[in-house]
Amino acid sequence: MLIVPTKTKGFNIIRNIPIMGEAGEGWLSHAEIEYQDCKVPSDHLLGARGAGFALAQERLGPGRIHHCMRWIGICERVFGLMCKHAVDRDMGDGQRLSDKQVIQHWIAESRADIDAARYYVLHTALMIEQQGAKEARHHISAIKFFVANILHRLLDRAIQVHGALGVTDDTLLSFWYRHERGARIYDGPDEVHKTSLARQILKAYEQ
């Protein structure tokens, strides 16, 4: 793993890649880069030679739990928007949207989802603190796909509750729906984490 200053000879940005949910100069977070006979001093090496993968993995555990914390924050904001709109929306028949049983069920399920995600993340954070990220790695895998999917469910429900307003940019919902769809892909797609966790669980039964 190397630090390569962008002004180094042979460092070429081919293009900035447009990412779903990201727009404007401030969002140029991904680029296609070409290294052509690019040389940097040996002191630009991060960590030991050959240890780049291990270094990346060391960052990924805490990085994944950080994502989960951020997603829970978004879930709380989305939950508030959904409940407020349900209470404020007059259906024109003397009832509010919040009087509808299906909306009440979505609100109840969403509250349970967020709380379950929060306590699972707190449990994993405590395990990292007490035993280290390596011992907690399977819990880290679990919360990564678990919380990402709860976020996706919350956003989908909130957009549905808002109706046509939900797919406009008059609320934050459509932005989050686009931007956070990547939550189930980056730092390892759901399927990789599920496979890793399942293999670990099945080991005990194979023995």
Residue, then its C-alpha position, 0 to 999 in steps of 0.5 A: m500500500l503506497i501513498v502516491p502524490t497526484k502530481t507525481k509523473g505518470f499519475n493520470i486521472i482518466r476520468n471521475i466516475p459518476i456515482m449514484g446519489e452523488a453529484g457536483e464537484g464536492w462529490l468527486s470521490h471515485a476516479e479511474i486512475e492510470y499509473q504509467d511508469c510511476k515512481v515514488p520513494s520507498d518512504h511512501l510505503l504504508g506499513a510493511r512491504g506485503a502487508g497492504f491487505a492486512l492493513a486494509q482489513e484492520r481499517l475495515g472492521p471499525g469502518r463497518i461499525h462506523h457505517c452502521m452507526r451512521w445508518i442508524g442515525i439516518c434511520e432515526r431521521v427517516f423514522g421521524l419524517m415518516c411519523k410526522h407526515a403520517v400524522d399531518r396528512d389529512m386523507g379527506d375523509g376525516q381520517r389522517l394517514s396515521d389512522k390507517q392500520v398498515i401505516q401503524h404496522w410499518i411504524a411499529e416494525s420500523r421502531a423495532d427494526i431500529d432498536a434491534a439494529r442499535y442494540y446489536v451494534l452496541h453489543t458488537a462495539l462492546m465486544i471490539e472494545q473488550q476482545g478486539a476486532k478479530e474476535a468480533r469479526h463475525h458480529i461485524s459481518a452480521i451488523k454490516f448486512f443487518v443494518a444496511n437492510i434495515l436502512h433500505r427497508l426504512l427508506d422504502r417504507a418512508i417513501q411509500v408513506h410520503g407517496a408522490l412527495g417521497v420520490t421528489d427532492d423536496t424531502l431528503l428521502s429520495f437522496w438517501y434512497r439513491h445514495e445509500r443503496g450502495a450500503r449493501i455493496y461497499d465494504g463487502p457486499d451482503e452476500v459475502h458477509k452472509t457466506s462468511l458468517a454462515r460458514q463459521i456457524l456451520k463449523a460447529y455442526e460439522q464437528 
